[in-house]
Amino acid sequence: MYIGTLGIEMRFVLALLIGAFVGGTAGYLGTLMLSKRMSLVAGPLGHLTLPGVALALMFGLDVSLGAFLMVALGAVLIWLLEIRTKLPMESLTAIVFASGVAITFLFLPEEMTVPALIGDISQISLLTTAMTVILCATILIATRRIYQRMIMISISEDLARAEEIDVRKCNFIYLTCIALTVSLGVRIVGGLMTAALTSIPACTSYNLSKNLSQYSRWGVMLGSSAGIMGIVGFMFTGIPPGLLIILTSASFFLASLAFKR
């Protein structure tokens, strides 16, 4: 049952749930990505989703599923290449994402370009919403479990190993969480703006926080609030929600400059 056949109240509630959970999850994970100076990694991975989104749109499949399969493949490839080459993760990400974008535009029909780039929530179902909520909760729990370890790893991998932290395992879980978040975010902001979905709430949180605990909590609240307000704006104006979510998040950041700690 898609959004077109659901009642107005029901589709509004489902869209709000997706916006709140995806936005909050992206904001929380974004605080860790900013701490590791990897805020822009979600952008290349978002671009990497485009082949999966294109295939999903062409065959009538769920866009998040197509996006995740492609991002998961890319994340595993980046992880293996990092182990093999010792090159920086962001450099390897750039190589993989550029290849994905090139493949996409070989076969993506022109009429499907806009939904793939800026998002489309027209295909929302009860099952899709339930799966999104479950996956977001799983990502939040997994990220919370490795949060302190990843901070330690970002400071010094040698120190982390001395504390008996499994660096490879933590990096793999971290990349998997990023891949899932990007795949879910593609539904509401498209493959073009996923970096903003994770990075802007984290930057705003940085301005408002005095300690690490506040920093992570603000990330969740700001991301979730931007998601909700973007969906509400879409329901009243018809402007694509992805654009409104990012503009709302950017407005929060500008406002936070007055309260920078």
C-alpha positions as CSV (number, residue, x, y, z in Angstrom):
1,M,0.0,0.0,0.0
2,Y,1.7,3.2,-1.2
3,I,1.3,6.7,-0.1
4,G,-1.1,7.5,-2.9
5,T,-3.6,4.9,-1.6
6,L,-3.2,5.8,2.1
7,G,-5.3,8.4,3.9
8,I,-3.9,11.8,4.3
9,E,-3.5,11.5,8.1
10,M,-1.9,8.1,7.8
11,R,0.6,9.1,5.1
12,F,1.5,12.2,7.1
13,V,2.2,10.2,10.2
14,L,4.3,7.6,8.2
15,A,6.3,10.4,6.5
16,L,6.9,12.1,9.9
17,L,8.2,8.8,11.4
18,I,10.6,8.3,8.6
19,G,11.8,11.9,8.7
20,A,12.2,11.9,12.5
21,F,14.0,8.6,12.7
22,V,16.2,9.0,9.6
23,G,17.1,12.6,10.5
24,G,17.9,11.7,14.2
25,T,20.0,8.7,13.2
26,A,21.9,10.7,10.6
27,G,22.5,13.5,13.1
28,Y,23.8,11.1,15.8
29,L,26.1,9.2,13.5
30,G,27.2,12.5,12.0
31,T,28.6,13.7,15.3
32,L,30.9,10.7,15.3
33,M,31.8,11.3,11.6
34,L,32.7,14.9,12.4
35,S,34.8,13.8,15.3
36,K,36.7,11.5,12.9
37,R,36.9,14.3,10.3
38,M,34.8,12.1,7.9
39,S,31.7,14.3,7.5
40,L,31.9,14.4,3.8
41,V,32.2,10.6,3.4
42,A,28.4,10.3,3.4
43,G,28.4,12.4,0.2
44,P,30.5,10.1,-1.9
45,L,28.6,7.1,-0.5
46,G,25.3,8.9,-1.3
47,H,26.5,9.2,-4.9
48,L,27.4,5.5,-4.8
49,T,23.8,4.7,-4.1
50,L,22.7,6.1,-7.4
51,P,23.3,2.9,-9.4
52,G,21.1,1.0,-6.8
53,V,18.5,3.7,-6.8
54,A,18.4,3.7,-10.6
55,L,17.9,0.0,-10.8
56,A,15.2,0.1,-8.0
57,L,13.3,2.8,-9.9
58,M,13.6,1.0,-13.2
59,F,12.3,-2.3,-11.7
60,G,9.8,-0.9,-9.2
61,L,11.7,-2.0,-6.1
62,D,12.3,-0.1,-2.9
63,V,14.9,2.6,-3.4
64,S,16.5,2.0,0.1
65,L,17.0,-1.6,-0.7
66,G,18.7,-0.9,-4.0
67,A,20.7,1.9,-2.4
68,F,21.9,-0.3,0.5
69,L,23.0,-3.2,-1.7
70,M,25.2,-0.8,-3.7
71,V,26.5,1.1,-0.7
72,A,27.2,-2.2,1.2
73,L,29.2,-3.4,-1.7
74,G,31.1,-0.1,-1.8
75,A,31.6,-0.1,2.0
76,V,33.1,-3.6,2.0
77,L,35.3,-2.7,-0.9
78,I,36.6,0.4,0.8
79,W,37.2,-1.5,4.1
80,L,39.1,-4.2,2.2
81,L,41.1,-1.7,0.2
82,E,42.0,0.2,3.4
83,I,43.4,-3.0,4.9
84,R,45.2,-3.8,1.7
85,T,46.7,-0.4,0.8
86,K,46.7,1.6,4.1
87,L,45.5,4.6,2.1
88,P,43.2,7.1,3.9
89,M,39.5,5.9,3.9
90,E,38.3,9.2,2.3
91,S,40.7,8.8,-0.6
92,L,39.5,5.2,-1.3
93,T,35.9,6.4,-0.9
94,A,36.4,9.0,-3.7
95,I,37.7,6.3,-6.0
96,V,34.8,4.0,-5.4
97,F,32.1,6.7,-5.6
98,A,33.4,8.2,-8.8
99,S,33.1,4.8,-10.5
100,G,29.6,4.3,-9.2
101,V,28.4,7.7,-10.5
102,A,29.9,7.0,-13.9
103,I,28.1,3.6,-14.1
104,T,24.8,5.2,-13.0
105,F,24.6,7.7,-15.9
106,L,25.2,5.0,-18.4
107,F,21.7,3.7,-18.0
108,L,19.6,6.0,-15.7
109,P,16.6,7.3,-17.7
110,E,16.3,11.1,-17.7
111,E,12.8,11.1,-16.1
112,M,14.2,9.2,-13.1
113,T,17.2,11.6,-12.6
114,V,15.4,14.1,-10.2
115,P,13.9,11.5,-7.8
116,A,17.3,9.8,-7.6
117,L,19.2,13.0,-6.9
118,I,16.9,14.9,-4.5
119,G,14.7,12.1,-3.0
120,D,11.1,10.9,-3.4
121,I,8.8,9.8,-0.6
122,S,5.9,8.9,-2.9
123,Q,6.4,5.2,-2.3
124,I,5.8,4.9,1.5
125,S,4.1,1.9,2.9
126,L,3.5,0.6,6.4
127,L,6.1,-2.1,5.9
128,T,8.7,0.4,4.6
129,T,8.1,2.7,7.6
130,A,8.4,-0.2,10.1
131,M,11.6,-1.4,8.5
132,T,13.0,2.1,8.5
133,V,12.2,2.6,12.2
134,I,13.8,-0.8,13.1
135,L,16.9,-0.2,11.1
136,C,17.3,3.3,12.5
137,A,17.0,1.9,16.1
138,T,19.6,-0.7,15.3
139,I,22.0,1.9,13.9
140,L,21.6,4.1,17.0
141,I,22.3,1.1,19.3
142,A,25.3,-0.1,17.3
143,T,26.7,3.4,17.0
144,R,26.3,4.0,20.8
145,R,28.2,0.8,21.5
146,I,31.2,1.7,19.5
147,Y,31.1,5.5,20.0
148,Q,33.8,5.8,22.7
149,R,35.9,3.2,21.0
150,M,35.8,5.1,17.7
151,I,36.8,8.3,19.5
152,M,39.8,6.4,21.0
153,I,40.7,5.1,17.5
154,S,40.5,8.5,16.0
155,I,43.0,9.8,18.6
156,S,45.4,6.9,18.3
157,E,45.0,3.4,16.8
158,D,48.0,2.2,18.8
159,L,46.5,3.4,22.0
160,A,43.2,1.8,21.1
161,R,44.9,-1.5,20.4
162,A,46.7,-1.2,23.7
163,E,43.3,-1.0,25.3
164,E,42.4,-4.2,23.5
165,I,40.0,-2.5,21.1
166,D,39.4,-4.5,17.9
167,V,40.1,-1.6,15.4
168,R,39.1,-3.6,12.3
169,K,35.8,-4.8,13.8
170,C,34.9,-1.3,15.0
171,N,35.7,0.3,11.6
172,F,33.6,-2.4,9.9
173,I,30.6,-1.7,12.1
174,Y,31.1,2.0,11.7
175,L,31.1,1.8,7.9
176,T,28.1,-0.5,7.9
177,C,26.2,2.0,10.0
178,I,27.1,4.8,7.6
179,A,26.0,2.6,4.6
180,L,22.6,1.9,6.2
181,T,22.1,5.5,7.2
182,V,23.0,6.7,3.7
183,S,20.7,4.1,2.2
184,L,17.8,5.2,4.3
185,G,18.5,8.9,3.8
186,V,18.4,8.5,0.0
187,R,14.6,8.1,0.3
188,I,14.1,11.6,1.7
189,V,17.0,13.7,0.5
190,G,18.3,11.7,-2.6
191,G,21.8,10.7,-3.4
192,L,23.0,14.3,-3.9
193,M,22.5,15.7,-0.4
194,T,23.2,12.8,2.0
195,A,26.4,14.4,3.3
196,A,24.4,17.4,4.5
197,L,21.9,15.1,6.3
198,T,24.8,13.9,8.5
199,S,27.2,16.8,8.6
200,I,25.0,19.9,9.2
201,P,23.3,18.7,12.5
202,A,26.7,17.6,13.8
203,C,28.2,21.0,13.0
204,T,25.3,22.7,14.7
205,S,25.6,20.4,17.7
206,Y,29.3,21.3,17.9
207,N,28.4,25.0,18.3
208,L,25.8,24.3,21.1
209,S,27.6,21.7,23.2
210,K,30.0,21.9,26.1
211,N,30.9,18.2,26.4
212,L,30.7,14.9,24.4
213,S,27.4,13.8,25.9
214,Q,25.6,17.1,24.9
215,Y,27.3,16.9,21.5
216,S,25.8,13.5,20.7
217,R,22.3,14.3,22.1
218,W,22.1,17.6,20.2
219,G,22.9,15.7,17.0
220,V,19.9,13.4,17.5
221,M,17.5,16.3,18.4
222,L,18.6,18.6,15.6
223,G,18.6,15.9,12.9
224,S,15.2,14.7,14.0
225,S,13.7,18.2,14.2
226,A,15.0,19.0,10.7
227,G,13.4,15.8,9.4
228,I,10.1,16.5,11.0
229,M,10.0,20.2,9.9
230,G,11.0,19.3,6.3
231,I,8.1,16.7,6.0
232,V,5.6,19.2,7.5
233,G,6.8,21.8,5.0
234,F,6.4,19.3,2.2
235,M,2.8,18.5,3.2
236,F,1.8,22.1,3.1
237,T,3.9,23.4,0.2
238,G,4.6,20.5,-2.1
239,I,8.3,21.5,-2.2
240,P,10.4,18.3,-2.2
241,P,11.1,17.3,1.4
242,G,14.8,16.7,0.9
243,L,15.3,20.4,0.0
244,L,13.3,21.6,3.0
245,I,15.1,19.2,5.4
246,I,18.5,20.4,4.3
247,L,17.4,24.1,4.3
248,T,15.9,23.7,7.8
249,S,19.1,22.1,9.1
250,A,21.1,24.9,7.6
251,S,18.9,27.4,9.3
252,F,19.5,25.7,12.6
253,F,23.3,26.0,12.0
254,L,23.1,29.7,11.2
255,A,21.0,30.3,14.3
256,S,23.5,28.3,16.4
257,L,26.3,30.7,15.6
258,A,24.7,33.2,18.0
259,F,25.0,30.6,20.8
260,K,28.4,29.1,19.9
261,R,30.2,27.8,23.1
